[in-house]
Amino acid sequence: MSTEVLAVNDSLPIRTSGPVHSGKVRSVYWLTERDSARLITERGYDVAPDSQLAVMVISDRISAFDCVWHGEGGLAGVPGKGAALNAISHFWFAEFAQARLARSHILDAPHPLVWIVQRARPVMIEAIARRFITGSMWRSYESGVRRFCGIDLPDDLRRDQRLSEILVTPSTKGVIRGVPGIPEADDTNVSRSQLLAHWEAFGFRSVDDVDHYETLLREGVELIADHLTPLDLMLVDTKFEFGYARDANGQENLIYTDEVGTPDSSRIWDAIAYRSGSVIENSKEEFRQSLLRHVNDPQLLLDYSRFEERKRYAESHALPVGLLHSLSKTYVSVAERITSQPIVVPDRPVESIMAILAGDFGLAV
């Protein structure tokens, strides 16, 4: 496997309709109207002919506690991470489509680090599903909270216990303004009753789509969990995102977006260890726990009010290379177990991406 990482993914010479949108991990290059229409025709994509398309490039950067981290010796990411995440998501989205759940925004995957996607109108929630009580839900429960996202919890739950059913505990995606009872802050927990009462504010097309998104979430979670079981992996909790996009017939549908079932968006445990009474993480939570052990003051990472201090620390502090390489092994191993395919990590990623986008898609500047 190549040890080269793609750390900067927002400066590729791709022809776009405007500025590149760069997140913590992915960069989105929105294509021109002309290039979008051309690719829809040439590639036969099953979307409305006037849809806007984008090239989405994933990096190997690693973020945690709202900061991007790097390693010693100039290691600016986790080798193989981007290719592993893309391979896992693409696998799950294909499984969802085959099971006739819903399609995703991905139209093509021409390179291990690249998707061609359709622009979707986002639903403004992080759709979180929990199969075990752990993480933030356990911390709230341990502090005495017995009503979480409008769901009443019994008094006898134990940390890391399997829940009797999948619990859907959404939070806001971005800031929702002007809605009574919902703080104007990102990542705020909300209840199902709040979604039903204010469905338009969250971007739903109709009140019935609140039920529809929950159905798609539960069905997707059950499919992933069932697939992981014979692999001795356990899906603990996960985050989905949804949006609306039109198909070739002009029909607007609720679709899956972003990524699904990856070690970045999900907590995945080793089932053999769990049956023996211990928890072994196979997700980014492993990295988060390693960071908490690594820093002298864990509250630097946990205290939201210390974000600027934390950001400066992440920018100036190089992590041990072994920590990032250990995470690399986890990501690649999980991806290969899920997909039953070797993960291809390209050498010279920028050059190989542009060779495909220029030669096969005609998108080079």
C-alpha positions in Angstrom: 0.0 0.0 0.0 1.2 3.5 -0.9 2.2 5.6 2.2 1.7 8.8 0.3 -1.2 10.9 1.6 -3.5 13.4 -0.1 -3.6 16.3 2.4 -4.5 19.2 0.1 -7.5 18.4 -2.1 -9.0 21.9 -2.9 -6.5 23.1 -5.5 -6.8 20.6 -8.3 -7.1 22.2 -11.8 -10.7 21.2 -12.3 -13.0 23.4 -14.3 -15.8 24.7 -11.9 -18.7 27.0 -11.8 -17.4 28.8 -8.7 -15.2 28.5 -5.6 -14.3 25.1 -4.3 -16.1 24.1 -1.1 -13.6 22.5 1.2 -14.6 20.7 4.4 -12.5 19.0 7.0 -12.0 15.9 4.8 -13.7 16.4 1.4 -13.6 19.1 -1.2 -16.4 19.7 -3.7 -15.8 21.1 -7.1 -19.2 22.2 -8.6 -19.2 21.8 -12.3 -20.5 24.3 -14.9 -23.9 23.9 -16.3 -22.4 22.9 -19.6 -20.1 20.2 -18.2 -22.9 18.9 -16.0 -25.3 18.5 -18.9 -22.5 17.0 -21.1 -21.6 14.3 -18.5 -25.2 13.4 -17.8 -25.6 12.7 -21.6 -22.3 11.1 -22.2 -22.3 8.9 -19.1 -26.0 8.1 -19.1 -26.5 9.2 -15.5 -30.1 8.6 -14.3 -30.7 12.2 -13.1 -32.7 15.2 -14.3 -30.9 16.6 -17.4 -30.5 20.1 -15.8 -29.0 18.7 -12.5 -25.8 20.2 -11.3 -23.0 17.7 -10.8 -19.8 17.9 -8.8 -16.5 16.2 -8.4 -16.0 15.3 -4.8 -12.4 14.6 -3.8 -11.6 13.0 -0.4 -8.4 13.6 1.4 -6.5 11.5 3.9 -6.7 14.3 6.5 -7.8 13.3 10.0 -10.1 15.5 12.1 -11.2 15.0 15.7 -12.5 17.4 18.4 -13.2 19.8 15.5 -9.5 20.1 14.6 -7.3 18.6 11.8 -4.3 16.8 13.1 -0.9 15.9 11.6 2.1 13.6 12.4 5.8 13.9 12.8 8.1 14.0 9.8 5.5 15.9 7.7 2.9 13.2 7.7 -0.2 15.2 6.9 -2.8 12.5 7.2 -3.6 8.8 7.5 -2.3 6.7 4.7 -5.2 4.9 2.9 -7.9 6.6 4.9 -9.6 8.4 2.0 -9.6 5.3 -0.3 -11.0 3.2 2.6 -13.8 5.6 3.4 -14.8 6.0 -0.3 -14.8 2.2 -0.8 -16.9 1.5 2.2 -19.5 4.2 1.4 -19.7 3.2 -2.2 -20.2 -0.4 -1.1 -23.1 0.4 1.2 -24.8 2.8 -1.2 -24.7 0.0 -3.8 -26.2 -2.4 -1.3 -28.9 0.1 -0.4 -29.8 0.5 -4.1 -29.8 -3.3 -4.7 -32.2 -3.7 -1.6 -34.4 -1.0 -3.2 -34.1 1.3 -0.2 -33.2 4.6 -2.0 -30.4 5.7 -4.3 -27.5 8.0 -3.2 -26.0 11.1 -4.6 -23.0 9.1 -6.1 -23.2 8.7 -9.9 -19.7 7.5 -10.6 -16.5 6.5 -8.7 -13.7 6.9 -11.4 -10.8 6.9 -8.9 -10.3 5.6 -5.3 -10.4 9.2 -4.0 -13.1 10.7 -6.3 -16.8 10.6 -6.7 -19.0 12.3 -9.3 -22.1 13.4 -7.4 -25.5 15.0 -8.1 -26.3 18.2 -6.1 -29.0 17.5 -3.6 -31.1 19.9 -1.5 -30.1 18.9 2.0 -32.3 17.9 4.9 -30.9 19.9 7.8 -30.5 17.1 10.3 -27.7 14.7 11.2 -29.7 11.4 11.2 -28.1 9.5 14.1 -29.1 5.9 14.9 -28.0 4.1 18.1 -27.9 0.4 18.8 -25.9 0.6 22.0 -25.8 3.2 24.8 -22.3 4.7 24.8 -20.6 8.0 24.0 -22.6 11.2 24.4 -25.8 9.3 25.1 -24.2 7.4 28.0 -22.6 10.6 29.4 -26.1 12.2 29.5 -27.6 9.1 31.0 -24.9 8.8 33.6 -25.6 12.5 34.6 -29.2 11.6 35.3 -30.9 12.4 32.0 -33.7 9.9 31.3 -35.2 11.7 28.3 -32.9 11.9 25.2 -34.1 13.5 22.0 -37.7 13.0 23.2 -37.2 9.3 24.0 -37.8 8.1 27.5 -35.1 5.8 28.8 -35.4 3.2 31.6 -33.4 3.4 34.8 -31.5 0.2 34.6 -29.3 0.7 31.6 -25.5 -0.1 31.8 -22.7 1.5 29.8 -22.1 -0.1 26.4 -25.3 -2.1 26.7 -27.2 -3.2 23.6 -30.5 -1.3 23.4 -33.8 -3.1 23.0 -34.4 -1.3 19.6 -32.7 1.1 17.3 -33.0 4.6 18.7 -33.2 7.6 16.3 -31.6 10.6 18.0 -31.3 13.4 15.4 -29.4 16.6 15.7 -29.3 19.8 13.7 -27.1 20.1 10.7 -26.0 23.7 10.8 -27.9 26.4 12.7 -31.7 26.3 12.6 -33.0 29.8 13.2 -36.4 31.0 14.5 -37.8 27.7 15.7 -39.2 27.8 19.2 -37.5 25.4 21.6 -34.4 24.7 19.4 -31.2 26.6 20.3 -29.6 28.4 17.4 -26.5 26.3 17.4 -25.0 23.6 15.3 -25.3 19.9 16.4 -28.3 20.5 18.7 -30.2 17.4 19.7 -33.9 17.5 18.5 -36.8 15.2 19.0 -39.1 13.6 16.5 -42.0 15.7 17.7 -40.0 18.8 16.9 -39.2 17.5 13.4 -42.9 16.9 12.9 -43.9 20.3 14.2 -41.3 22.2 12.2 -40.7 19.9 9.2 -40.4 22.8 6.7 -37.6 24.5 8.8 -35.6 21.3 8.6 -35.9 21.1 4.8 -38.4 18.3 4.5 -40.7 18.4 1.5 -43.7 17.2 3.5 -44.5 16.1 7.1 -44.7 12.5 5.8 -41.1 12.6 4.8 -40.2 12.6 8.5 -41.5 9.1 8.7 -39.8 8.3 5.4 -36.3 9.4 6.5 -36.6 7.4 9.7 -37.6 4.3 7.6 -34.6 4.8 5.3 -32.3 5.3 8.3 -33.5 2.2 10.1 -33.4 0.0 7.0 -29.9 1.2 6.1 -28.7 0.6 9.7 -30.2 -2.9 9.8 -28.6 -3.8 6.4 -25.2 -2.6 7.6 -25.5 -4.4 11.0 -26.6 -7.7 9.4 -23.6 -7.5 7.0 -21.1 -6.8 9.8 -22.3 -9.7 12.1 -20.6 -12.6 10.3 -17.4 -10.4 10.1 -17.4 -10.2 13.9 -17.9 -6.5 13.7 -20.7 -4.6 15.5 -22.4 -1.4 14.3 -22.8 0.6 17.5 -24.1 3.9 16.3 -23.9 5.8 13.1 -24.8 9.1 11.3 -26.6 9.4 7.9 -27.5 12.4 5.9 -30.3 12.9 3.4 -31.3 15.3 0.7 -33.7 15.7 -2.3 -32.7 15.2 -5.9 -34.5 14.6 -9.2 -34.2 11.5 -11.3 -34.2 11.4 -15.1 -38.0 11.6 -15.1 -38.0 14.8 -13.1 -39.3 13.0 -9.9 -37.8 14.5 -6.7 -36.9 11.8 -4.2 -35.4 11.6 -0.8 -31.9 10.1 -1.2 -28.9 9.2 0.8 -26.0 11.7 0.8 -22.6 12.3 2.3 -21.1 8.9 3.5 -22.5 5.9 5.3 -21.3 3.1 7.5 -17.7 4.2 7.6 -15.3 4.3 10.6 -15.6 8.2 10.4 -19.4 8.3 10.5 -20.0 5.2 12.7 -18.8 3.6 15.9 -17.8 0.0 15.1 -16.7 -2.5 17.8 -15.0 -5.9 17.6 -17.7 -8.5 18.4 -15.3 -11.1 19.8 -13.9 -8.6 22.3 -17.4 -7.4 23.3 -18.5 -11.0 24.0 -15.5 -11.3 26.3 -16.5 -8.2 28.2 -14.3 -5.5 26.6 -14.6 -2.8 23.9 -12.2 -2.5 21.0 -12.9 0.3 18.7 -12.6 -0.1 14.9 -13.4 3.5 14.0 -12.2 7.1 14.5 -13.2 6.7 18.1 -9.9 4.7 18.4 -8.1 7.9 17.3 -10.1 10.1 19.7 -9.3 7.9 22.6 -5.6 7.8 21.6 -5.6 11.6 21.6 -7.1 11.8 25.0 -4.4 9.6 26.3 -1.7 11.5 24.4 -2.4 15.0 25.7 -1.4 16.1 29.2 -4.7 17.9 29.7 -7.7 15.9 28.2 -10.0 18.8 29.0 -8.2 20.7 26.2 -10.0 18.4 23.8 -13.3 18.0 25.6 -14.1 21.6 26.7 -16.0 23.3 23.8 -15.0 26.7 25.2 -11.3 26.0 24.6 -11.7 25.5 20.8 -9.3 28.3 19.8 -6.6 26.9 22.2 -7.3 23.4 20.9 -7.0 24.5 17.3 -3.6 26.2 18.0 -2.4 23.0 19.7 -3.4 20.8 16.8 -1.7 23.1 14.3 1.5 23.3 16.2 1.7 19.8 17.7 2.9 16.8 15.6 1.6 13.5 16.7 3.7 10.3 16.8 3.7 8.6 13.4 2.8 5.3 15.0 -0.5 6.7 16.1 -1.5 7.6 12.5 -0.2 4.4 11.0 -2.2 2.4 13.6 -5.3 4.2 12.5 -4.4 3.5 8.9 -4.3 -0.2 9.6 -7.7 -0.1 11.2 -9.4 1.8 8.4 -7.9 -0.3 5.6 -8.6 -3.6 7.5 -12.3 -2.6 8.1 -12.7 -1.6 4.5 -11.3 -4.8 3.2 -13.4 -6.9 5.5 -16.6 -5.1 4.5 -16.0 -5.0 0.8 -14.1 -8.3 0.4 -11.8 -6.4 -1.9 -8.2 -5.0 -1.5 -8.1 -1.3 -1.0 -6.2 0.4 -3.8 -4.2 3.4 -2.5 -2.8 5.3 -5.4 0.7 6.6 -5.7 0.9 10.3 -6.8 -2.8 10.8 -6.1 -3.1 14.3 -7.6 -1.5 13.2 -10.9 -3.6 10.0 -11.1 -6.9 11.9 -10.3 -6.2 14.6 -13.0 -5.2 12.0 -15.6 -8.7 10.5 -15.3 -10.7 13.7 -14.9 -8.9 15.2 -17.9 -8.8 12.1 -20.2 -12.1 10.4 -19.4 -14.2 13.4 -18.3 -12.8 16.4 -20.0 -12.8 18.5 -16.8 -9.2 19.8 -16.6 -8.8 23.6 -16.8 
